[in-house]
């Protein structure tokens, strides 16, 4: 008999400090050459942590299951998550292991390069996911699948357990640093995923369809089980259920940087899903959350409240009405 849920959302994934530097106006030079950039920020990073913070900002009851080291970086991560209202009771501290660290180098066009020292990501596994949270959450979201090999291998069983206790599930694989995009492992996890949340490039890579369109890739992935919700940058987003496609153009934005925008989109989509919004409405709300997160540098400082996202959507509809009148 399923328990009544204590949490709206449990996030399984990564949590680390991000150092965001940029924008770089030219190629990075070695040879001990020092470059000055306009901005630098130490902030909370990791796709899982950013999604968890975004969902908490939207009013959800959120916990994160992750592994950190007993070091200054880990203490920074815990304090940042606590400050944003995320339950850190399942944030496991492992002495002798290093908290992951990421440096993000941005460019004026919004592109970025990401350097990550994996630390505890390599050892995070199913034992880091407490059953008490897995079985008492309305939704379980997994992030950074390719960065967490031990957790990824166990994810089908974890998500099946969550589903058996009434939860819905989602996955944002993020990038594969190895470039393999393992189809066998993906085939094992997709039947346990209700919503897959790639960006357009990731959808093409996951479907092994390098010369196709994001819509074609989403169709192939949706045929394997999940609703596929694709983030497509300035072009907006769409959802493919294997038969029909729903689009949103999103809202206009002039980003300071796009770090974490996809994770804030994920948070918005999951919040709308848990509020029983229609697919079209969920896409609009998620796109607003992603766009608003780019108002400041880093993934979490400018994440939207529910009221801010709804206000942005209302302004966008008003502007569209004026343009068409």
C-alpha positions as CSV (number, residue, x, y, z in Angstrom):
1,X,0.0,0.0,0.0
2,X,1.6,3.3,-1.0
3,X,2.5,5.7,1.8
4,X,1.2,9.3,1.8
5,X,4.0,11.5,0.4
6,X,6.1,13.6,2.6
7,X,7.8,15.3,-0.3
8,X,6.7,16.7,-3.6
9,X,10.1,16.1,-5.2
10,X,13.2,14.0,-4.5
11,X,16.2,14.8,-6.7
12,X,19.0,12.3,-7.3
13,X,22.1,13.7,-8.7
14,X,25.0,16.1,-8.4
15,X,25.7,19.0,-6.0
16,X,28.9,21.1,-6.2
17,X,30.3,24.6,-6.2
18,X,30.4,26.4,-9.6
19,X,33.0,29.0,-10.4
20,X,31.4,30.9,-13.3
21,X,33.8,33.2,-15.3
22,X,33.3,35.2,-18.4
23,X,32.3,36.1,-20.9
24,X,35.5,35.3,-22.9
25,X,35.8,37.3,-26.1
26,X,38.3,35.0,-27.7
27,X,39.9,31.6,-27.4
28,X,41.3,30.5,-24.1
29,X,45.1,30.8,-24.2
30,X,47.6,28.6,-22.3
31,X,51.3,29.4,-21.8
32,X,50.7,31.0,-18.4
33,X,48.8,33.8,-20.1
34,X,46.4,35.6,-17.7
35,X,43.1,36.9,-19.1
36,X,40.8,39.3,-17.4
37,X,37.0,38.8,-17.7
38,X,34.2,41.0,-16.7
39,X,32.5,38.8,-14.1
40,X,33.3,35.9,-11.7
41,X,31.0,34.1,-9.3
42,X,31.2,31.3,-6.8
43,X,27.8,29.8,-6.6
44,X,25.9,26.5,-6.2
45,X,26.1,24.2,-9.2
46,X,25.3,20.7,-10.3
47,X,22.2,19.9,-12.4
48,X,20.6,18.1,-9.5
49,X,21.2,20.9,-7.0
50,X,20.0,23.6,-9.4
51,X,16.8,21.7,-10.2
52,X,16.2,21.1,-6.5
53,X,16.7,24.8,-5.7
54,X,14.5,25.9,-8.6
55,X,11.7,23.6,-7.4
56,X,12.0,24.8,-3.8
57,X,11.8,28.4,-5.1
58,X,8.6,27.5,-6.8
59,X,7.1,26.3,-3.5
60,X,7.6,22.6,-3.7
61,X,8.8,20.4,-0.8
62,X,12.1,19.2,-2.1
63,X,15.0,17.0,-0.9
64,X,18.2,16.0,-2.7
65,X,20.1,12.7,-2.4
66,X,23.7,13.3,-3.2
67,X,27.2,12.7,-1.9
68,X,29.8,15.3,-0.9
69,X,33.2,15.4,0.8
70,X,34.0,16.5,4.3
71,X,35.7,19.6,3.0
72,X,35.1,23.4,2.5
73,X,33.4,22.8,-0.9
74,X,31.0,20.3,0.7
75,X,30.2,22.7,3.5
76,X,29.5,25.4,0.9
77,X,27.1,23.1,-0.9
78,X,25.1,22.2,2.2
79,X,24.8,25.8,3.4
80,X,23.7,26.9,-0.1
81,X,21.0,24.2,-0.3
82,X,19.8,24.8,3.2
83,X,19.5,28.5,2.5
84,X,17.3,27.8,-0.5
85,X,14.9,25.6,1.4
86,X,16.1,22.2,0.1
87,X,16.0,19.2,2.6
88,X,19.6,18.1,2.9
89,X,19.0,15.2,5.3
90,X,20.1,12.8,2.5
91,X,23.2,14.8,1.5
92,X,25.8,12.3,2.5
93,X,29.2,13.5,3.8
94,X,32.0,11.1,3.0
95,X,35.4,11.8,4.8
96,X,38.4,11.3,2.5
97,X,36.5,12.0,-0.7
98,X,36.5,15.3,-2.5
99,X,33.3,17.3,-3.3
100,X,33.0,17.8,-7.0
101,X,34.2,21.2,-8.4
102,X,33.2,22.8,-11.7
103,X,34.5,25.8,-13.6
104,X,32.2,27.3,-16.2
105,X,33.7,29.6,-18.9
106,X,31.0,31.6,-20.7
107,X,31.0,33.4,-24.0
108,X,29.0,36.4,-25.2
109,X,26.7,34.2,-27.4
110,X,25.6,32.2,-24.4
111,X,27.8,29.2,-25.1
112,X,30.0,27.8,-22.4
113,X,32.8,25.4,-21.7
114,X,32.5,23.3,-18.5
115,X,35.4,21.7,-16.6
116,X,34.5,19.3,-13.7
117,X,36.6,17.4,-11.2
118,X,34.3,14.5,-10.5
119,X,35.2,13.8,-6.8
120,X,32.3,12.0,-5.2
121,X,30.3,11.8,-8.4
122,X,32.3,8.6,-9.3
123,X,31.3,6.9,-6.0
124,X,27.7,8.0,-5.6
125,X,25.5,5.0,-5.8
126,X,22.2,3.5,-4.7
127,X,23.2,3.4,-1.0
128,X,23.1,7.2,-1.1
129,X,19.4,7.2,-1.8
130,X,17.4,6.6,1.4
131,X,14.4,4.4,0.9
132,X,12.4,6.6,3.4
133,X,12.5,9.4,0.8
134,X,12.3,7.3,-2.3
135,X,9.0,5.8,-1.2
136,X,7.4,8.9,0.2
137,X,7.9,11.4,-2.7
138,X,5.3,12.4,-5.3
139,X,8.0,12.6,-8.0
140,X,11.6,11.4,-8.3
141,X,13.9,13.2,-10.7
142,X,17.4,12.0,-11.7
143,X,20.0,14.4,-13.1
144,X,23.5,14.2,-14.6
145,X,23.1,10.5,-15.5
146,X,26.4,10.2,-17.4
147,X,28.4,11.8,-14.5
148,X,27.2,9.2,-11.9
149,X,28.0,5.8,-13.3
150,X,27.2,3.8,-10.1
151,X,23.9,5.6,-9.6
152,X,23.0,5.3,-13.3
153,X,23.4,1.5,-13.2
154,X,21.0,1.3,-10.3
155,X,18.6,3.9,-11.5
156,X,16.0,1.5,-13.2
157,X,15.5,-0.3,-9.9
158,X,15.3,2.9,-7.9
159,X,12.7,4.4,-10.2
160,X,10.7,1.2,-10.3
161,X,10.6,1.3,-6.5
162,X,9.5,5.0,-6.6
163,X,6.8,4.2,-9.1
164,X,5.5,1.2,-7.0
165,X,4.9,3.7,-4.2
166,X,2.9,6.0,-6.5
167,X,5.6,8.4,-7.7
168,X,6.1,9.7,-11.2
169,X,9.7,9.9,-12.5
170,X,11.9,12.0,-14.7
171,X,15.5,12.1,-16.1
172,X,17.7,14.8,-17.4
173,X,20.8,13.0,-18.6
174,X,22.8,16.2,-19.4
175,X,25.9,15.9,-21.5
176,X,28.0,12.7,-21.9
177,X,31.7,13.8,-21.4
178,X,32.8,10.6,-22.9
179,X,30.7,11.1,-26.1
180,X,29.4,7.5,-26.1
181,X,25.7,8.1,-25.3
182,X,25.4,4.4,-24.5
183,X,22.2,3.1,-26.2
184,X,22.2,-0.1,-24.2
185,X,22.2,1.6,-20.8
186,X,19.6,4.1,-22.0
187,X,17.3,1.3,-23.2
188,X,17.4,-0.1,-19.7
189,X,16.3,3.1,-17.9
190,X,13.8,4.7,-20.3
191,X,10.9,2.3,-19.5
192,X,11.1,3.5,-15.9
193,X,11.0,7.2,-16.8
194,X,7.8,9.1,-17.2
195,X,9.4,12.4,-18.5
196,X,12.8,12.7,-20.3
197,X,14.1,16.2,-20.3
198,X,17.0,16.7,-22.8
199,X,18.0,19.8,-24.7
200,X,17.9,19.6,-28.5
201,X,21.6,18.5,-28.9
202,X,21.2,15.9,-26.2
203,X,18.0,14.5,-27.8
204,X,19.9,14.0,-31.1
205,X,22.8,12.3,-29.4
206,X,20.6,10.1,-27.2
207,X,18.7,8.9,-30.3
208,X,21.9,8.5,-32.2
209,X,20.4,10.7,-34.9
210,X,23.2,13.3,-35.7
211,X,21.7,14.4,-39.0
212,X,18.0,14.4,-38.0
213,X,15.8,17.0,-36.4
214,X,15.2,17.3,-32.6
215,X,11.5,16.4,-33.3
216,X,12.6,13.2,-35.1
217,X,14.9,12.3,-32.2
218,X,12.2,13.0,-29.7
219,X,9.8,10.7,-31.5
220,X,12.3,7.9,-31.5
221,X,12.9,8.4,-27.7
222,X,9.2,8.7,-26.9
223,X,8.5,5.4,-28.7
224,X,10.6,3.8,-25.9
225,X,8.3,4.9,-23.1
226,X,8.7,8.5,-21.8
227,X,7.1,11.8,-22.7
228,X,10.1,13.7,-24.2
229,X,10.3,17.3,-23.4
230,X,13.0,19.1,-25.4
231,X,14.6,22.4,-24.5
232,X,15.6,24.2,-27.6
233,X,17.2,27.5,-26.5
234,X,15.8,30.6,-28.1
235,X,13.5,28.5,-30.2
236,X,11.5,27.6,-27.1
237,X,10.6,24.0,-26.2
238,X,8.4,21.1,-27.3
239,X,6.9,17.9,-25.8
240,X,6.6,14.7,-27.9
241,X,4.4,11.8,-26.6
242,X,5.1,9.5,-29.5
243,X,2.2,10.8,-31.5
244,X,1.6,14.5,-31.0
245,X,3.9,17.4,-30.5
246,X,3.1,20.5,-28.4
247,X,5.3,23.6,-28.8
248,X,6.0,26.8,-26.9
249,X,8.0,29.7,-28.2
250,X,9.0,30.7,-24.7
251,X,9.5,34.2,-23.6
252,X,12.1,36.7,-24.9
253,X,15.2,37.1,-22.7
254,X,18.5,38.9,-22.8
255,X,20.6,36.5,-20.8
256,X,23.6,37.5,-18.7
257,X,24.5,33.8,-18.9
258,X,22.6,30.6,-19.5
259,X,24.2,28.5,-16.8
260,X,21.6,26.3,-15.2
261,X,18.7,27.6,-17.4
262,X,17.8,24.0,-18.5
263,X,17.8,22.9,-14.9
264,X,15.5,25.8,-13.9
265,X,13.3,24.7,-16.9
266,X,13.2,21.2,-15.5
267,X,12.1,22.6,-12.1
268,X,9.3,24.6,-13.7
269,X,8.1,21.7,-15.7
270,X,8.0,19.3,-12.7
271,X,6.2,22.0,-10.6
272,X,3.6,22.3,-13.4
273,X,3.3,18.5,-13.7
274,X,2.7,18.1,-10.0
275,X,0.1,20.9,-10.2
276,X,-1.8,18.8,-12.9
277,X,-1.2,21.5,-15.6
278,X,-1.8,20.6,-19.2
279,X,1.2,19.7,-21.4
280,X,1.0,23.1,-23.2
281,X,0.7,25.1,-19.9
282,X,3.5,23.1,-18.3
283,X,5.8,23.9,-21.3
284,X,5.0,27.6,-21.1
285,X,5.6,27.7,-17.4
286,X,8.9,25.8,-17.7
287,X,10.1,28.0,-20.5
288,X,9.4,31.1,-18.3
289,X,11.4,29.6,-15.4
290,X,14.3,28.8,-17.7
291,X,14.3,32.3,-19.2
292,X,14.0,34.1,-15.9
293,X,17.0,32.2,-14.5
294,X,19.3,33.9,-17.0
295,X,18.7,37.4,-15.4
296,X,21.8,36.9,-13.2
297,X,25.1,35.0,-13.5
298,X,25.1,31.4,-12.2
299,X,22.3,28.8,-12.0
300,X,20.5,29.7,-8.8
301,X,20.7,33.5,-8.0
302,X,17.8,34.5,-10.3
303,X,15.5,31.5,-10.2
304,X,11.9,32.5,-10.5
305,X,9.1,32.3,-7.9
306,X,5.8,31.0,-9.1
307,X,4.4,34.6,-9.1
308,X,7.3,35.9,-11.2
309,X,6.9,33.1,-13.8
310,X,3.2,33.7,-14.1
311,X,3.7,37.5,-14.4
312,X,6.3,37.0,-17.1
313,X,3.9,34.8,-19.0
314,X,1.1,37.4,-18.7
315,X,3.4,40.2,-19.9
316,X,4.4,38.0,-22.9
317,X,0.8,37.3,-23.8
318,X,0.0,41.0,-23.6
319,X,2.9,41.9,-25.8
320,X,1.9,39.3,-28.3
321,X,-1.6,40.7,-28.3
322,X,-0.4,44.2,-29.0
323,X,1.9,43.0,-31.8
324,X,-1.1,41.2,-33.5
325,X,-3.5,44.1,-33.0
